[in-house]
Amino acid sequence: MGLKLWLWSILTGSRLKAMLAEGDRLLSAGRNVEALEVFREVVKNWPTRPEGYLGLSRTYQAMGLRPEAMREATIAESLEILKHNPDDGEARFELAKALYDKEMYGWAATHIDHALRIGPRKKELLLWAARIFRANRNFNKAAQVLRQALRRDPMDGDLYEQLAYCLKAAHRTGEALKAASIAKALKAVQAHPGDPNVLDQAIRQFLASGRKNMAMTLVEKAVQSNPNQAGLHRLYGELLLSERRLKDAAQALRRAVQLDPADLRAHRLLAKTYQALGDMDKAQEHLKVAQTMEKARQGGDPVATEMATIRLLLDSDRTDQAQKRCLALLKHYPNDWRSFYCQGQVHEHQEKYDKALKMYEKARQLAPKAPLPHMAVARIKSIQGDTVDAVGEARRAVSLAPRDPEIRRELARILRNHGFIDQAIEEEEIADSLEGKPS
């Protein structure tokens, strides 16, 4: 102990008071660095007393270091409050943050732990607690408060990332990997909020971790933000179906196929939903669409796939989309009869029968042995009242595909339209027998 400090101790009767008086003297003399050392020594020896921190605050203020001055003043003020009210949660919280900033991590942990016990566990408090426990290398406790924070905000990818780090540091590798996967998926969704593929991966991560409610929340938010994304409605419908909310699932999936009639998976899910609801006709309708699309894709024939897609678009009154696809077909496959056939279907759907007939006749010229162009010409001739040509072209189509029940039924419809009832019934019976239906 220096002579002056010894004299101060004699005069004040207290070593603490002596050091404070010495610090004040040095500060008054403008010897800020020396004053700083004295007040630091006070804090080291009496860390629960506010006087040393007040001295540091005044010294930092004199040195022009305002953030440091404010930090020390906060510590002093909080200690003064806690002296009279030890259960003041806000004071504990402010004290813990200031002590953390001062790198007094042990003391910070003591006070944040007390704040967690006595006050409401708001997200900010939990995040600071995780930070302080982590600084103390108490990774299990940090992970515990991070899980509590995630219960309040389950879609925060940063929280999962922090949790993964703490779990890994605590040697809880399996849990760490799950948390890291969820963090990665959520951040991908944040970066690409309207991408159903990215969202699908995130949902799978939640489901694999047993967090179905979080998966549902995620997809509901995505649907609200991107109401015209067919894939999001399909994902929503799939989750609803898994929870047996059948009517809601059917509504979501209907919206999906309305937005994208070529979504094969949505049709299959809708078929499954209608089957569960007991509506077998609608279930069969969507299952047939899915099977047609799947068969076309498996065949590896892009034109066949486009034909099926265009037919679906027209059945869903998405004429503009169908037209765009037809123009692309005509551009890339100008010598394929199916390109003209598809364009004829679009014109027919628009009731532009003369234009449709020209397209169908072009298709017939390119592929005289293909039954569909002949039947299409027959259909237009029938609409225009040309009975002879209509029936003749329809019979020509049947002769080219005699075992195709749909071609037979087309002939039957044309025969009925022109009064040939007995012949129509005969064709319908043949079609039924080809499909294996009982007569």
C-alpha positions as CSV (number, residue, x, y, z in Angstrom):
1,M,0.0,0.0,0.0
2,G,1.4,3.4,-1.0
3,L,2.0,6.1,1.6
4,K,-0.8,8.3,0.4
5,L,-3.2,5.4,0.3
6,W,-2.1,4.4,3.8
7,L,-2.8,8.0,5.0
8,W,-6.2,7.9,3.4
9,S,-6.9,4.6,5.1
10,I,-5.9,6.1,8.5
11,L,-8.1,9.2,7.8
12,T,-11.2,7.4,6.5
13,G,-10.9,4.2,8.7
14,S,-11.6,2.1,5.5
15,R,-9.4,0.7,2.8
16,L,-12.3,1.0,0.3
17,K,-13.0,4.6,1.2
18,A,-9.2,5.3,1.0
19,M,-9.0,3.9,-2.5
20,L,-12.1,5.8,-3.6
21,A,-10.7,9.0,-2.2
22,E,-7.3,8.4,-4.0
23,G,-9.1,7.7,-7.2
24,D,-11.1,11.0,-6.9
25,R,-7.9,12.9,-6.1
26,L,-6.1,11.5,-9.2
27,L,-9.2,12.2,-11.4
28,S,-9.4,15.8,-10.1
29,A,-5.7,16.3,-10.9
30,G,-6.3,15.1,-14.5
31,R,-4.3,11.9,-14.0
32,N,-7.0,9.8,-15.7
33,V,-5.0,6.7,-16.4
34,E,-3.8,6.4,-12.8
35,A,-7.4,7.1,-11.6
36,L,-8.6,4.3,-13.9
37,E,-6.2,1.8,-12.4
38,V,-7.3,2.7,-8.9
39,F,-11.0,2.3,-9.6
40,R,-10.4,-1.0,-11.5
41,E,-8.7,-2.2,-8.3
42,V,-11.8,-1.2,-6.3
43,V,-14.0,-3.1,-8.7
44,K,-11.8,-6.2,-8.5
45,N,-11.8,-6.3,-4.7
46,W,-15.4,-5.1,-4.2
47,P,-17.3,-6.2,-7.3
48,T,-20.8,-5.9,-5.7
49,R,-20.3,-2.3,-4.6
50,P,-21.5,0.4,-7.0
51,E,-18.8,3.0,-5.9
52,G,-16.0,1.6,-8.0
53,Y,-18.1,1.5,-11.1
54,L,-19.2,5.1,-10.6
55,G,-15.6,6.1,-10.3
56,L,-14.8,4.3,-13.6
57,S,-17.8,6.0,-15.2
58,R,-16.6,9.4,-14.2
59,T,-13.0,8.6,-15.4
60,Y,-14.2,7.2,-18.8
61,Q,-16.3,10.3,-19.2
62,A,-13.3,12.6,-18.5
63,M,-11.4,10.6,-21.1
64,G,-14.1,11.1,-23.7
65,L,-15.1,7.4,-23.7
66,R,-18.9,7.7,-23.6
67,P,-20.0,4.1,-24.3
68,E,-17.7,2.8,-21.5
69,A,-18.8,5.5,-19.2
70,M,-22.5,4.6,-19.8
71,R,-21.8,0.9,-19.2
72,E,-20.1,1.5,-15.8
73,A,-23.0,3.9,-14.8
74,T,-25.5,1.2,-15.7
75,I,-23.7,-1.3,-13.5
76,A,-23.6,1.1,-10.6
77,E,-27.2,2.1,-11.0
78,S,-28.4,-1.5,-11.2
79,L,-26.4,-2.5,-8.1
80,E,-27.9,0.4,-6.2
81,I,-31.4,-0.7,-7.2
82,L,-30.7,-4.4,-6.3
83,K,-29.4,-3.3,-2.9
84,H,-33.0,-2.2,-2.1
85,N,-34.9,-4.6,-4.3
86,P,-33.1,-7.9,-5.1
87,D,-36.0,-9.2,-7.2
88,D,-36.0,-6.4,-9.7
89,G,-35.8,-8.4,-12.9
90,E,-35.1,-5.5,-15.2
91,A,-32.2,-4.3,-13.1
92,R,-30.7,-7.8,-13.1
93,F,-31.1,-8.0,-16.9
94,E,-29.4,-4.6,-17.5
95,L,-26.6,-5.5,-15.0
96,A,-26.0,-8.8,-16.7
97,K,-25.7,-7.2,-20.2
98,A,-23.3,-4.5,-18.9
99,L,-21.2,-7.1,-17.1
100,Y,-21.1,-9.2,-20.3
101,D,-19.9,-6.2,-22.2
102,K,-17.2,-5.7,-19.6
103,E,-16.2,-9.4,-20.1
104,M,-17.1,-10.3,-16.5
105,Y,-18.8,-13.4,-17.8
106,G,-19.1,-15.2,-14.5
107,W,-20.9,-12.4,-12.8
108,A,-23.0,-11.8,-15.8
109,A,-24.1,-15.5,-15.7
110,T,-25.1,-15.2,-12.1
111,H,-27.3,-12.2,-12.6
112,I,-28.9,-13.4,-15.9
113,D,-29.7,-16.7,-14.2
114,H,-31.4,-14.8,-11.4
115,A,-33.3,-12.7,-14.0
116,L,-34.6,-15.9,-15.6
117,R,-35.9,-17.2,-12.3
118,I,-37.7,-14.0,-11.2
119,G,-39.0,-12.4,-14.4
120,P,-41.0,-13.2,-17.5
121,R,-38.9,-15.1,-20.1
122,K,-39.1,-12.7,-23.0
123,K,-37.2,-13.5,-26.2
124,E,-34.6,-10.8,-25.7
125,L,-33.9,-12.1,-22.2
126,L,-33.5,-15.6,-23.5
127,L,-31.2,-14.6,-26.3
128,W,-29.0,-12.7,-23.9
129,A,-29.0,-15.6,-21.5
130,A,-27.9,-17.9,-24.3
131,R,-25.1,-15.5,-25.2
132,I,-23.8,-15.2,-21.6
133,F,-24.0,-18.9,-20.9
134,R,-22.2,-19.6,-24.1
135,A,-19.4,-17.1,-23.1
136,N,-19.1,-19.1,-19.9
137,R,-18.9,-22.3,-21.9
138,N,-22.1,-23.6,-20.3
139,F,-23.4,-24.9,-23.6
140,N,-26.1,-27.2,-22.2
141,K,-27.7,-24.3,-20.4
142,A,-27.3,-22.1,-23.5
143,A,-29.1,-24.8,-25.5
144,Q,-31.9,-25.0,-22.9
145,V,-32.7,-21.2,-23.1
146,L,-32.4,-21.3,-26.9
147,R,-35.1,-24.0,-27.1
148,Q,-37.3,-21.8,-24.9
149,A,-36.7,-18.9,-27.3
150,L,-37.7,-21.2,-30.3
151,R,-41.0,-22.0,-28.6
152,R,-41.8,-18.3,-29.0
153,D,-40.4,-18.0,-32.5
154,P,-40.1,-21.4,-34.1
155,M,-39.3,-20.0,-37.6
156,D,-36.1,-18.2,-36.6
157,G,-33.3,-19.9,-38.6
158,D,-30.6,-18.0,-36.6
159,L,-31.8,-19.5,-33.4
160,Y,-31.6,-23.0,-34.8
161,E,-28.1,-22.1,-36.0
162,Q,-27.0,-21.0,-32.5
163,L,-28.7,-24.1,-31.0
164,A,-26.7,-26.3,-33.4
165,Y,-23.5,-24.7,-32.3
166,C,-24.2,-25.1,-28.6
167,L,-25.4,-28.7,-29.0
168,K,-22.3,-29.6,-30.9
169,A,-20.0,-27.9,-28.3
170,A,-21.9,-30.0,-25.7
171,H,-21.1,-33.1,-27.7
172,R,-24.8,-33.8,-28.4
173,T,-24.0,-34.5,-32.1
174,G,-27.3,-36.1,-33.2
175,E,-29.4,-33.2,-31.9
176,A,-26.9,-30.7,-33.3
177,L,-27.2,-32.2,-36.8
178,K,-31.0,-32.0,-36.7
179,A,-30.9,-28.3,-35.5
180,A,-28.3,-27.5,-38.2
181,S,-30.5,-29.0,-40.9
182,I,-33.5,-27.1,-39.8
183,A,-31.5,-23.9,-39.7
184,K,-30.2,-24.4,-43.2
185,A,-33.7,-25.2,-44.5
186,L,-35.3,-22.1,-42.9
187,K,-32.6,-19.8,-44.2
188,A,-33.1,-21.2,-47.7
189,V,-36.9,-20.4,-47.3
190,Q,-36.0,-16.9,-46.2
191,A,-33.8,-16.5,-49.2
192,H,-36.3,-18.0,-51.6
193,P,-39.8,-17.4,-50.0
194,G,-41.9,-18.4,-53.1
195,D,-40.0,-21.5,-54.1
196,P,-42.1,-24.6,-53.4
197,N,-39.1,-27.0,-53.8
198,V,-37.1,-25.1,-51.1
199,L,-40.2,-25.0,-48.9
200,D,-40.8,-28.7,-49.4
201,Q,-37.3,-29.5,-48.2
202,A,-37.9,-27.3,-45.1
203,I,-41.2,-29.0,-44.4
204,R,-39.5,-32.5,-44.7
205,Q,-36.9,-31.4,-42.1
206,F,-39.6,-30.3,-39.7
207,L,-41.6,-33.5,-40.2
208,A,-38.5,-35.6,-39.7
209,S,-37.9,-33.8,-36.4
210,G,-41.5,-34.4,-35.3
211,R,-42.5,-30.8,-35.7
212,K,-45.6,-31.1,-37.8
213,N,-47.2,-28.0,-36.3
214,M,-44.2,-25.9,-37.3
215,A,-44.4,-27.4,-40.8
216,M,-48.0,-26.4,-41.0
217,T,-47.2,-22.8,-39.8
218,L,-44.4,-22.5,-42.4
219,V,-46.6,-23.6,-45.4
220,E,-49.6,-21.5,-44.3
221,K,-47.4,-18.4,-44.2
222,A,-45.9,-19.2,-47.6
223,V,-49.4,-19.7,-49.1
224,Q,-50.6,-16.4,-47.7
225,S,-47.5,-14.6,-49.1
226,N,-47.6,-16.4,-52.5
227,P,-51.3,-17.2,-53.2
228,N,-50.8,-18.0,-56.9
229,Q,-48.1,-20.6,-56.4
230,A,-49.6,-24.0,-57.3
231,G,-46.8,-26.0,-55.6
232,L,-47.4,-24.3,-52.3
233,H,-51.1,-25.2,-52.3
234,R,-50.2,-28.7,-53.2
235,L,-47.8,-28.9,-50.2
236,Y,-50.5,-27.4,-48.0
237,G,-53.1,-29.9,-49.2
238,E,-50.6,-32.8,-48.6
239,L,-50.1,-31.7,-45.0
240,L,-53.8,-31.3,-44.4
241,L,-54.4,-34.7,-45.9
242,S,-51.9,-36.2,-43.5
243,E,-53.9,-34.7,-40.6
244,R,-57.2,-36.1,-42.1
245,R,-58.6,-32.6,-42.6
246,L,-60.1,-33.9,-45.8
247,K,-62.3,-31.0,-46.8
248,D,-59.6,-28.5,-46.3
249,A,-57.1,-30.7,-48.1
250,A,-59.5,-31.0,-51.1
251,Q,-59.9,-27.3,-51.2
252,A,-56.2,-26.7,-51.2
253,L,-55.5,-29.3,-53.8
254,R,-58.3,-28.1,-56.1
255,R,-56.6,-24.7,-56.0
256,A,-53.3,-26.4,-56.9
257,V,-54.6,-28.1,-60.0
258,Q,-56.6,-25.0,-60.9
259,L,-53.3,-23.0,-60.9
260,D,-51.3,-25.8,-62.6
261,P,-53.5,-28.5,-64.2
262,A,-50.3,-30.4,-65.2
263,D,-49.2,-31.0,-61.5
264,L,-49.3,-34.8,-61.5
265,R,-48.7,-35.1,-57.8
266,A,-51.5,-32.7,-57.0
267,H,-53.9,-34.8,-59.1
268,R,-52.8,-38.0,-57.3
269,L,-53.2,-36.4,-53.9
270,L,-56.6,-35.1,-54.9
271,A,-57.6,-38.5,-56.1
272,K,-56.6,-39.9,-52.7
273,T,-58.5,-37.2,-50.8
274,Y,-61.7,-37.7,-52.8
275,Q,-61.4,-41.5,-52.2
276,A,-61.2,-40.8,-48.4
277,L,-64.2,-38.5,-48.7
278,G,-66.1,-41.3,-50.5
279,D,-66.4,-39.5,-53.9
280,M,-65.2,-42.2,-56.1
281,D,-66.1,-40.6,-59.4
282,K,-64.0,-37.5,-58.7
283,A,-61.2,-39.7,-57.3
284,Q,-61.2,-41.8,-60.5
285,E,-61.2,-38.6,-62.7
286,H,-58.1,-37.2,-61.1
287,L,-56.4,-40.6,-60.9
288,K,-56.9,-41.0,-64.7
289,V,-55.5,-37.6,-65.4
290,A,-52.4,-38.4,-63.3
291,Q,-51.9,-41.8,-65.0
292,T,-52.2,-40.2,-68.5
293,M,-49.6,-37.5,-67.6
294,E,-47.3,-40.1,-66.0
295,K,-47.6,-42.4,-69.0
296,A,-46.8,-39.5,-71.4
297,R,-43.7,-38.5,-69.3
298,Q,-42.4,-42.1,-68.9
299,G,-42.6,-42.5,-72.7
300,G,-39.8,-40.0,-73.1
301,D,-41.7,-38.3,-75.9
302,P,-41.9,-34.5,-75.3
303,V,-44.6,-33.9,-77.8
304,A,-46.8,-36.6,-76.2
305,T,-46.2,-34.9,-72.8
306,E,-47.2,-31.5,-74.2
307,M,-50.3,-33.0,-75.8
308,A,-51.5,-34.3,-72.4
309,T,-50.6,-31.0,-70.8
310,I,-52.5,-28.9,-73.4
311,R,-55.5,-31.1,-73.0
312,L,-55.5,-30.6,-69.3
313,L,-55.1,-26.8,-69.7
314,L,-58.1,-26.7,-72.1
315,D,-60.2,-28.8,-69.7
316,S,-59.4,-26.3,-67.0
317,D,-60.2,-23.3,-69.3
318,R,-56.5,-22.2,-69.2
319,T,-56.7,-21.3,-72.9
320,D,-53.9,-18.7,-72.9
321,Q,-51.4,-21.1,-71.4
322,A,-52.5,-23.9,-73.9
323,Q,-52.0,-21.5,-76.8
324,K,-48.5,-20.6,-75.7
325,R,-47.6,-24.2,-75.5
326,C,-49.1,-24.9,-78.9
327,L,-47.0,-22.1,-80.5
328,A,-43.9,-23.6,-78.9
329,L,-44.8,-27.0,-80.3
330,L,-45.3,-25.6,-83.8
331,K,-42.0,-23.8,-83.6
332,H,-39.9,-26.8,-82.4
333,Y,-41.8,-29.6,-84.1
334,P,-43.2,-28.1,-87.4
335,N,-43.3,-31.5,-89.1
336,D,-45.0,-33.4,-86.3
337,W,-48.8,-33.8,-87.0
338,R,-49.4,-33.6,-83.2
339,S,-48.3,-29.9,-83.2
340,F,-51.1,-29.0,-85.6
341,Y,-53.6,-31.3,-83.8
342,C,-53.0,-29.5,-80.5
343,Q,-53.5,-26.1,-82.2
344,G,-56.7,-27.4,-83.7
345,Q,-57.8,-28.4,-80.2
346,V,-57.2,-24.8,-79.0
347,H,-59.3,-23.4,-81.9
348,E,-62.0,-25.9,-81.3
349,H,-62.2,-25.0,-77.6
350,Q,-62.5,-21.4,-78.6
351,E,-65.3,-22.4,-81.1
352,K,-63.3,-21.2,-84.0
353,Y,-64.3,-24.2,-86.1
354,D,-63.0,-23.2,-89.5
355,K,-59.5,-22.6,-88.1
356,A,-59.7,-25.8,-86.1
357,L,-60.6,-27.8,-89.3
358,K,-57.6,-26.4,-91.2
359,M,-55.3,-27.5,-88.4
360,Y,-56.9,-31.0,-88.2
361,E,-56.7,-31.4,-91.9
362,K,-53.0,-30.4,-91.9
363,A,-52.4,-33.0,-89.2
364,R,-54.3,-35.6,-91.2
365,Q,-52.2,-34.9,-94.2
366,L,-49.0,-35.3,-92.2
367,A,-50.2,-38.6,-90.6
368,P,-52.9,-40.2,-92.7
369,K,-52.9,-43.4,-90.6
370,A,-53.2,-41.6,-87.2
371,P,-56.8,-42.0,-86.0
372,L,-57.1,-38.8,-83.9
373,P,-56.9,-36.2,-86.8
374,H,-59.6,-38.2,-88.7
375,M,-61.9,-38.2,-85.6
376,A,-61.2,-34.5,-85.0
377,V,-62.2,-33.7,-88.6
378,A,-65.3,-35.8,-88.1
379,R,-66.2,-33.9,-84.9
380,I,-65.9,-30.5,-86.7
381,K,-67.9,-31.7,-89.7
382,S,-70.6,-33.0,-87.4
383,I,-70.8,-29.5,-85.7
384,Q,-71.1,-27.9,-89.1
385,G,-73.9,-30.3,-90.1
386,D,-72.0,-32.3,-92.7
387,T,-73.4,-35.8,-91.8
388,V,-71.8,-37.8,-94.6
389,D,-68.3,-36.5,-94.1
390,A,-68.6,-36.6,-90.3
391,V,-69.7,-40.3,-90.2
392,G,-67.2,-41.2,-92.9
393,E,-64.2,-39.6,-91.2
394,A,-65.3,-41.1,-87.8
395,R,-65.5,-44.6,-89.4
396,R,-62.1,-44.1,-91.0
397,A,-60.7,-43.3,-87.5
398,V,-62.2,-46.5,-86.1
399,S,-60.8,-48.6,-88.9
400,L,-57.3,-47.3,-88.0
401,A,-57.8,-48.0,-84.3
402,P,-60.5,-50.7,-84.0
403,R,-59.6,-51.7,-80.4
404,D,-59.5,-48.2,-79.0
405,P,-62.7,-47.8,-76.8
406,E,-62.5,-44.0,-76.8
407,I,-62.4,-43.8,-80.6
408,R,-65.5,-46.1,-80.7
409,R,-67.3,-43.8,-78.2
410,E,-66.5,-40.8,-80.3
411,L,-68.0,-42.5,-83.3
412,A,-71.1,-43.4,-81.2
413,R,-71.6,-39.8,-80.2
414,I,-71.4,-38.6,-83.8
415,L,-73.9,-41.3,-84.8
416,R,-76.3,-40.3,-82.1
417,N,-76.0,-36.6,-83.0
418,H,-77.2,-37.5,-86.6
419,G,-80.0,-39.9,-85.6
420,F,-78.2,-43.3,-86.1
421,I,-79.2,-44.5,-82.6
422,D,-79.0,-48.3,-83.2
423,Q,-75.5,-48.0,-84.8
424,A,-74.5,-45.7,-81.9
425,I,-75.6,-48.3,-79.3
426,E,-73.7,-51.0,-81.1
427,E,-70.5,-49.0,-81.0
428,E,-71.0,-48.2,-77.3
429,E,-71.4,-52.0,-76.6
430,I,-68.2,-52.7,-78.5
431,A,-66.4,-50.0,-76.5
432,D,-67.7,-51.5,-73.2
433,S,-66.5,-55.0,-74.2
434,L,-63.1,-53.6,-75.1
435,E,-62.8,-52.1,-71.6
436,G,-64.0,-55.3,-70.0
437,K,-67.3,-53.8,-68.8
438,P,-70.2,-56.2,-68.4
439,S,-72.9,-55.7,-71.0
